[in-house]
Every structure is written in C-alpha cells, then in structure tokens.
Amino acid sequence: MNTLAPGAIETDFGGGAVRDNSDINGYVASVTALGRAGRPDDIGGVVAALLGPDTGWINAQRIEASGGMKL
C-alpha cells in the first residue's frame, strides 16, 4: 500500500483558498520549483500512473506530488 501526498492543489479543499486567494496562490507558486500551484489533473496523472501495471513493485511508499514545493 502506498500513500499519495499532494502539495497545494487548486481545488475546493480548505475552502478553495489555494485556487481563489491570489495571495496564497502566489506564495505557493513562489516556493514551488515548477512555479505554480498544482491542478487536479496533476494529481490524477500520478494516481493513474501508480495504478498502472508497471508500478507493482512500488510498495509501502509515501509519494509526494508537490511540484517541488519547498525544495
């Protein structure tokens, strides 16, 4: 069993603050290597990849999908 740990994503989570508050979104972008907050499709792709047939040997891992936040 693996755990997916998403970074700050532009969704309704937390009242939509990352998505709707430009100050919060700007801060997240400023501390993220890819220069922006995450989008739902960024996480969906990771989930799809982990469920694929070639990742069966990945087990008991915490997989961070944060765009390089606070590297």
SVG drawing of the C-alpha trace seen along z (x, -y; Angstrom):
<svg xmlns="http://www.w3.org/2000/svg" viewBox="-15 -38 30 44">
<polyline fill="none" stroke="black" stroke-width="0.4" points="0.0,0.0 1.3,-3.4 0.3,-6.9 0.0,-9.8 0.9,-13.2 -0.2,-16.0 1.1,-19.5 -1.1,-22.7 -3.7,-22.0 -6.2,-24.4 -9.4,-22.7 -12.3,-23.2 -10.1,-21.8 -9.6,-24.3 -12.4,-26.4 -10.7,-26.8 -8.0,-29.1 -5.2,-28.0 -7.5,-28.3 -9.4,-31.5 -7.0,-33.6 -4.3,-35.2 -2.0,-35.9 -2.0,-32.3 -1.7,-31.1 1.2,-33.5 3.0,-32.3 2.6,-28.7 4.0,-29.5 6.9,-31.3 8.1,-28.3 7.4,-25.6 10.1,-24.6 7.7,-24.4 6.5,-27.9 2.8,-27.3 0.2,-25.7 -0.9,-22.2 -4.0,-21.5 -6.3,-18.5 -5.0,-16.9 -1.5,-17.0 -2.6,-14.6 -4.9,-12.5 -1.9,-11.6 0.1,-10.4 -2.8,-8.2 -3.2,-6.8 0.5,-6.0 0.6,-4.3 -2.3,-2.1 -0.6,-1.0 0.8,2.4 4.5,1.3 4.4,0.0 3.5,3.2 6.9,3.3 6.4,-0.1 5.2,0.7 4.9,-1.0 6.0,-4.4 4.9,-7.9 4.8,-9.5 4.9,-13.3 3.4,-15.1 4.0,-18.8 5.8,-20.2 8.9,-20.5 7.3,-22.7 9.9,-24.0 12.8,-22.2"/>
</svg>
